[in-house]
Amino acid sequence: MERDFRQSRGFMAPVKVGDEIDVKIEAVGEKGDGIAKKDGFVIFVPNTKEGDEVKVKVTRVLRRVGFGEVVGEGSAPAGEEAPSEEAPAEESSPEEEPKEDSEDFGDESGEDQEEEKEE
């Protein structure tokens, strides 16, 4: 029983099998798996690269490390909201351009129509 007590008293994994968590891949290991951390606990995630932000399902938990598989995008969609804020600024610029273009286009089309009428 003392042995069980020591194991539970030691470093406890902050995740358990089946947990789905958002992580950022901080590095890539020797075998090519992405390395993420959850509260200091290392989780190996295959088919990822450094900088990826993914949702991971924990598939195996050992004493010091865990393993997971990608089940979707993590916090990346929240980070992508910032570029969408820039989109309205970009949209306002094209709105100004068509106004100028339509004015020029209106003058040109009017001239073309007058020339066609004269012929």
trRosetta pair geometry for C-beta under 8 A, 3 or more apart (Angstrom, degrees):
i j d omega theta_ij theta_ji phi_ij phi_ji
1 4 5.7 -51 -157 34 43 111
1 5 6.5 46 146 -23 69 104
2 5 5.4 -53 -152 33 37 117
2 6 6.6 38 152 -21 67 100
3 6 5.9 -52 -153 31 32 110
3 7 6.7 31 151 -17 63 104
4 7 5.7 -55 -152 35 34 111
4 8 6.4 25 155 -12 68 107
5 8 6.1 -61 -148 41 30 104
5 9 6.0 25 155 -17 66 114
6 9 5.6 -61 -141 42 29 109
6 10 6.2 40 156 -34 65 102
7 10 5.8 -47 -148 21 29 115
7 63 7.9 -94 -148 -117 94 109
8 12 7.2 23 -162 -84 51 110
10 63 7.5 -5 110 -163 137 106
11 41 8.0 158 161 -94 114 96
11 63 7.3 89 73 170 101 79
11 64 7.0 51 85 -103 139 67
13 16 6.9 127 98 -76 115 56
13 41 5.5 104 -141 -139 68 151
13 61 5.0 155 113 -169 173 123
13 63 7.7 -150 -47 -158 106 22
13 66 6.2 106 -151 -56 134 120
14 38 5.2 -145 78 123 121 102
14 39 4.1 82 -28 46 164 135
14 40 7.9 102 -9 49 130 74
14 41 5.2 -167 22 3 96 139
15 19 4.7 -133 -160 52 92 151
15 21 6.4 -86 -107 -18 127 143
15 38 5.6 59 -36 83 118 153
15 41 6.6 -166 10 96 98 147
15 43 7.1 23 32 -80 154 129
15 58 4.9 167 151 -73 127 159
15 61 6.3 -165 95 -97 85 127
15 66 5.8 -15 72 -63 124 175
16 19 5.5 107 56 -28 59 112
16 58 6.7 137 96 91 24 145
16 61 6.0 -70 -133 -14 40 158
17 58 5.6 -132 -117 113 33 98
17 59 6.6 22 -138 -173 88 17
17 60 6.6 20 -99 -95 105 25
17 61 5.7 -124 -49 -1 78 104
18 57 7.0 -26 -150 -171 27 94
18 58 6.5 -29 32 67 25 90
19 57 7.3 163 85 -151 41 51
19 58 4.6 25 53 16 87 123
20 55 5.9 20 177 173 100 102
20 56 7.0 173 -149 85 56 38
20 57 5.0 -24 -95 -95 81 71
20 58 7.7 -141 -74 1 33 76
20 71 6.2 -63 -131 51 114 145
21 38 6.0 21 136 -102 162 140
21 55 7.2 175 90 -152 25 62
21 56 5.8 -22 63 60 75 88
21 58 7.1 38 9 -37 107 102
21 68 7.9 -82 45 -119 96 161
22 53 7.0 17 -178 177 96 89
22 54 7.4 -177 -146 98 59 29
22 55 5.5 -37 -92 -97 67 69
22 56 7.7 138 -109 14 18 78
22 74 3.7 126 -148 -156 90 105
22 75 5.1 91 172 -33 141 88
23 36 3.7 56 158 -176 137 149
23 37 7.5 153 -150 48 115 32
23 38 6.4 -75 -96 -65 115 93
23 43 6.5 -111 -98 64 171 133
23 45 7.2 169 78 -32 136 149
23 53 7.4 -166 97 -147 37 56
23 54 6.4 -18 62 64 77 72
23 56 5.4 -13 20 7 118 126
23 68 7.8 115 16 64 143 155
23 74 6.3 -133 39 -96 38 159
24 36 6.4 147 72 -128 35 100
24 51 7.4 -28 -174 -153 95 24
24 52 7.2 166 -154 88 53 45
24 53 5.0 -22 -101 -100 78 79
24 74 7.2 -141 -70 84 59 153
24 75 7.6 -44 -64 40 95 115
25 28 7.4 34 165 -71 118 71
25 34 3.8 -53 -134 -170 126 126
25 35 6.7 98 -159 55 73 41
25 36 5.4 -67 -98 -70 48 90
25 45 6.5 -112 -95 60 105 125
25 48 4.7 -174 -75 139 151 126
25 49 6.5 128 100 95 152 25
25 50 5.6 -136 117 -117 102 31
25 51 6.4 -26 71 33 94 26
25 52 4.4 33 15 51 124 88
25 53 7.7 -132 7 -70 76 34
25 54 7.0 34 -32 13 101 108
26 35 5.8 -63 60 96 86 86
26 36 6.2 127 1 -114 89 42
26 37 6.2 -1 -1 1 142 99
26 50 6.9 -16 141 -137 17 84
27 34 7.6 146 84 -159 38 56
27 35 4.6 -13 67 52 84 119
27 50 5.8 8 -119 -101 26 109
28 32 6.3 -14 178 -148 111 35
28 33 7.1 161 -157 81 67 30
28 34 5.9 -44 -103 -101 69 50
28 35 6.7 -175 -96 3 16 91
28 48 7.9 -163 -101 96 91 74
28 49 6.4 -19 -73 -141 126 55
28 50 5.5 -89 -28 -44 94 94
29 32 6.9 -40 72 29 74 17
29 33 4.9 -2 38 59 117 83
29 34 7.6 -167 2 -98 86 1
29 35 5.4 109 -46 -51 92 111
29 44 6.4 -22 -7 -123 146 108
32 46 7.5 45 106 -136 89 76
33 44 4.4 30 135 -174 142 101
33 45 6.3 148 -179 65 91 32
33 46 4.9 -55 -115 -86 91 59
33 48 7.5 38 -171 43 52 89
34 44 7.2 139 75 -163 50 51
34 45 4.3 -31 68 70 104 92
34 46 7.3 176 17 -93 81 9
34 47 7.8 -54 -5 70 109 34
34 48 3.3 -36 -21 81 146 112
34 49 6.5 -101 -85 -55 110 10
34 50 7.1 177 -128 -68 92 44
34 52 6.4 -59 -120 46 157 123
35 42 6.1 -28 -162 -157 98 100
35 43 7.5 140 -159 73 48 47
35 44 6.2 -25 -100 -103 64 61
35 45 7.6 -179 -77 23 17 81
36 42 7.6 135 76 -157 42 50
36 43 4.8 -27 70 66 92 99
36 45 5.8 29 -1 -5 114 125
36 56 6.9 -176 44 -12 156 156
36 68 7.7 -41 45 42 127 131
37 40 6.0 1 -177 -114 118 13
37 41 6.4 141 -158 64 68 40
37 42 5.8 -33 -99 -95 78 50
37 43 7.0 167 -94 15 25 83
38 41 5.1 -30 67 60 78 99
38 43 6.1 38 -2 -16 104 125
38 66 7.9 -21 31 40 120 136
41 64 7.9 -168 -143 -180 76 42
41 65 7.5 156 179 -119 76 35
41 66 6.4 38 150 1 111 112
42 64 7.2 16 38 144 106 76
42 65 4.7 -35 82 -118 101 88
42 66 7.2 169 95 28 52 69
43 56 6.6 124 138 121 142 158
43 58 7.0 -85 -133 -108 130 92
43 65 7.1 157 -92 -172 33 72
43 66 4.5 -23 -108 76 82 98
43 67 6.8 160 -162 -95 71 15
43 68 5.2 17 174 0 120 116
44 65 6.5 33 -14 171 99 121
44 66 7.4 -170 21 93 69 46
44 67 5.1 -23 63 -110 93 72
44 68 7.4 161 78 25 46 68
45 48 4.9 18 109 11 108 137
45 54 6.9 164 163 71 156 137
45 56 5.5 -86 -105 -113 130 134
45 67 7.7 152 -79 -163 45 55
45 68 5.1 -24 -95 73 90 92
45 69 7.0 151 -144 -105 79 22
45 70 6.3 87 -178 -53 115 82
46 69 7.1 -16 46 -112 92 72
47 70 6.3 -102 86 8 109 127
48 52 4.6 -127 -165 52 100 152
48 54 6.1 -108 -111 -1 132 148
48 70 6.4 143 -65 -59 108 127
49 52 5.6 107 58 -28 59 113
52 76 8.0 -44 -170 -60 55 131
53 73 7.0 44 99 -173 81 75
53 74 4.2 -117 153 66 78 113
53 75 5.0 -77 169 54 136 77
53 76 4.3 158 72 -52 114 86
53 79 7.1 102 37 6 160 138
54 70 4.8 -53 177 -126 142 102
54 72 7.1 154 -166 89 74 38
54 73 6.3 -81 -121 -132 55 33
54 74 4.7 51 92 -22 6 106
54 76 7.7 15 -71 -14 44 119
55 70 7.2 94 71 -159 55 62
55 71 5.3 -69 105 69 98 86
55 72 4.2 2 45 66 123 86
55 73 6.4 36 -3 83 95 21
55 74 4.8 157 -51 -85 60 68
56 68 3.8 57 169 140 116 142
56 69 6.7 147 -154 68 75 25
56 70 6.1 -47 -99 -96 69 45
56 71 6.7 131 -130 11 18 89
56 74 7.7 -9 -14 -73 76 117
57 68 5.9 162 77 -160 37 92
57 69 5.6 -20 57 59 91 81
57 71 4.7 69 -22 -33 105 132
58 61 6.3 26 168 -58 124 99
58 66 5.6 -27 -145 168 108 133
58 67 7.4 111 -158 79 62 44
58 68 4.8 -52 -99 -93 44 101
59 67 5.3 -53 63 102 96 92
59 68 5.7 149 3 -116 84 36
59 69 5.6 53 -35 -9 130 98
60 66 6.4 170 92 -159 57 64
60 67 4.3 16 51 43 100 109
61 66 4.6 -15 -109 -110 66 103
61 67 7.9 -141 -67 25 38 66
62 65 5.3 12 56 61 111 68
62 66 6.7 -171 24 -83 69 47
73 76 4.8 -85 -177 49 111 116
73 77 5.8 101 114 -30 131 96
75 78 5.0 -44 -171 35 75 116
75 79 6.2 76 133 -21 83 100
76 79 5.5 -60 -150 40 38 112
76 80 6.2 40 153 -26 70 105
77 80 5.4 -52 -146 31 36 115
77 81 7.4 56 151 -39 60 86
78 81 5.9 -32 -169 -2 40 116
79 82 6.6 -33 -180 9 50 109
80 83 5.9 -43 -167 33 60 108
80 84 6.8 61 140 -20 73 103
81 84 5.4 -57 -154 36 43 114
81 85 6.7 51 148 -27 69 96
82 85 5.7 -48 -158 23 37 114
82 86 7.3 35 147 -16 62 99
83 86 5.4 -50 -158 31 45 114
83 87 6.9 63 143 -37 66 92
84 87 5.1 -28 -157 5 45 125
85 88 7.0 -43 -171 21 40 102
85 89 7.9 34 139 -7 60 104
86 89 5.5 -57 -165 37 52 114
86 90 6.3 51 142 -20 77 104
87 90 5.5 -56 -149 38 36 112
87 91 6.2 39 152 -24 69 104
88 91 5.3 -51 -143 34 36 115
88 92 6.5 40 156 -25 66 98
89 92 5.9 -48 -152 27 32 111
89 93 7.2 34 150 -19 60 100
90 93 5.9 -52 -159 29 37 112
90 94 7.1 28 151 -9 67 102
91 94 6.1 -57 -153 40 37 105
91 95 6.4 42 150 -26 68 106
92 95 5.4 -51 -149 31 36 117
92 96 6.8 37 153 -21 65 100
93 96 5.9 -54 -156 31 34 109
93 97 6.7 33 151 -19 65 106
94 97 5.4 -53 -147 35 40 115
94 98 6.6 37 159 -17 70 99
95 98 6.4 -53 -152 34 30 104
95 99 6.9 34 151 -21 61 105
96 99 5.8 -56 -158 31 36 114
96 100 6.7 29 151 -13 68 104
97 100 5.8 -58 -153 39 35 107
97 101 6.0 32 152 -18 70 110
98 101 5.1 -56 -138 44 37 113
98 102 5.7 39 160 -25 72 104
99 102 5.9 -50 -140 34 25 108
99 103 6.6 26 155 -18 59 104
100 103 5.9 -56 -154 34 31 110
100 104 6.5 24 153 -12 65 107
101 104 5.8 -59 -149 42 32 107
101 105 5.7 33 153 -23 69 111
102 105 5.3 -51 -136 40 31 114
102 106 6.1 40 157 -27 64 101
103 106 5.7 -49 -148 30 28 112
103 107 6.8 26 153 -15 61 103
104 107 5.9 -56 -154 36 34 109
104 108 6.3 29 152 -16 67 109
105 108 5.7 -57 -146 40 32 110
105 109 6.0 28 158 -18 68 108
106 109 6.0 -56 -142 38 27 106
106 110 6.3 30 157 -22 62 107
107 110 5.8 -56 -150 34 28 112
107 111 6.6 27 154 -18 63 105
108 111 5.8 -56 -152 35 32 110
108 112 6.3 32 151 -19 66 106
109 112 5.5 -51 -146 36 36 114
109 113 6.3 37 154 -22 66 104
110 113 5.8 -53 -148 34 31 110
110 114 6.5 30 153 -18 64 105
111 114 5.8 -55 -150 35 33 110
111 115 6.4 32 153 -19 66 105
112 115 5.8 -55 -149 36 31 111
112 116 6.4 31 153 -20 65 106
113 116 5.7 -53 -148 35 33 112
113 117 6.4 34 153 -21 65 104
114 117 5.7 -53 -149 34 33 112
114 118 6.5 33 153 -21 65 104
115 118 5.8 -54 -151 33 33 111
115 119 6.7 27 154 -17 65 104
116 119 6.0 -57 -152 34 33 107
